[in-house]
Amino acid sequence: MKNDDILNDIDKKILVGSKMGVFNNPLGRKLQQLHGLGLLDPWAIGQINKRVDKQLRKEAFRAIPFKQPQLYSGELILGADEKHHPIKSPVQYMNAGSLLVANTGSGKTTLVSYYATQIAHRVKGMWLVDIRKKEFRLLKTEFSNMGIDLIIVRSRKFKINPLQVPYHVDPYEYASTIADVLVKVLNLPHRASVLLSSSIINMYKKFNILNGGQKYPTLFHLFEAVRNNRNANSQSRQAILDNLEAILLAFGTEMLGYYRGWPVHELAKRHIVFELTGQPEAGKDLVLNYLVVAEFISRISQGISNRPMDLWMSIDEGQRLFSQKKESIGHGGNSITDLAGLVRGIGAGLFVSVLTPDDLSNKIPAITSTKLIGRCGSIGDYNAAGQFMGLTKEQIFWCAHNMVPGMFVGQVSDGPWRYPFLYTVPKMKQLKVVTDHQADESLKSLDSLDVEPVEFSNWSANERIEVSNNTVHKTQRVVGLTDSEFRLLKAIVDNPMLSSSSYIKLAKISPNTLKKLRPIFIEKDFIKEHTVDSSTRGRSKRIWEPLDAGKQAIARIPQFNRSK
């Protein structure tokens, strides 16, 4: 027997009215109570019918296919409905993962700024991450008016050490975690994680970290440790050196040269804008992964559970951070994605915005409770994002043809109202410009943090070969041949007139390194490149001939020659 067969008309009206929220007032709740007790008289029945029929008529004539949201209470104003009534929710609904899908110009930054100004005085710490822009810094005056010091960390002003063990975390556990992070960030083969992990643990032993030491090795020390490990897997070793070199040269000791950088757990107690614009993409990945993973793993290691939100993090355009491609490298997981699944219980809210669902890790929609959609770039994006929220085909079609900047579809994480709803966010007032000088002045708030720089400066990641008085020695500051340059040039001198691709195995370098060194060798007149047509598929081969300058460069270092 179907449920409809045992329900009378007034039962059905009560069920329909409850879903539409027509009984959400004292009299309405009393009518529901009387119905439950079976004590309805004609007047009560008339009131129930009147309320439900009136709302059904309103819904029938609504121009949009979304229910009127029944969200009237809470400290956080999400936005306004079509009648300009405020839509509210408890701020603790943000004490979990949130996902926003919207393209450029949809009002993402306005929405995040609108929420940030409301949440700021309710949390100890707030991280606003600008991947490509410098817009969140404009909130400095607004925060100042609320008595909150907003710190702005510009692209080149970070003081971090990714090998610094986070607060309350076991060094062995962290070595494995940060090795996995480096594999993803540097796009390394999966086997490289073993070499990285063992190298980091050996350095922790050398630096007495396992016994409580606080002077941590840096990525520069890691580079040297891997470079000096001649017994390591050659492919993994060279991939680490090639890709880590780019990061070290881009950031230098200015950003990464600290035995102790800013303690992440201390940054989590402050309101900070992190600006990553201008950094290389791998550099952005490194900084973001380190900060978020370090704080997450610290909170998990402390056994924090069911804590009210005291840190709210917003990552604008977090596509790369939660990339499905990154997740699939080496068929492994993604440390930050795995940890983000535990965000709800550790008192940290994570708000992620992406331009498109393409390449987004499948785990993110599953672990984010609050979901938002703004104006997207294609019907495919609306379909994918709409499926995350359970939108109907009619609702997706409506969004694709009617969404404008500042308009969003939302679905909150908790509470009795879980239906998607349409709302708008007010435009932000004109905010005062914050100069780079003012941004850097705000960093004085971090001067009290315990930081210890490395002893050297002007470091070069390349191992250089210096020749003087027929004596060969290595140095880090002499312009000459790098390790990779020497091996490739020696392979060409010893095996002349081969195709360029042949030297990858002979020199034990990666294809990327070969591609990078080719124009350098040609410019220095080390080699002459000949193009020869291939008889097989009509392709041309590049044949490399060593020139006198290249031969002389190799001939000058006979001792190093023999050691190889």
PyMOL commands that set and color helices and strands:
alter all, ss='L'
color gray80, all
select helices_A, chain A and resi 3-6+9-20+26-37+42-60+91-94+108-122+136-145+171-185+192-206+209-211+219-228+234-256+264-267+281-301+324-331+335-340+343-345+363-367+379-389+393-402+436-446+483-494+500-507+511-523+548-555+558-563
alter helices_A, ss='H'
color red, helices_A
select strands_A, chain A and resi 76-80+86-89+97-101+125-130+150-153+258-260+271-275+311-315+348-354+370-373+407-411+421-424+452-453+464-468+471-475+498-499+527-533+540-546
alter strands_A, ss='S'
color yellow, strands_A
deselect
rebuild
show_as cartoon
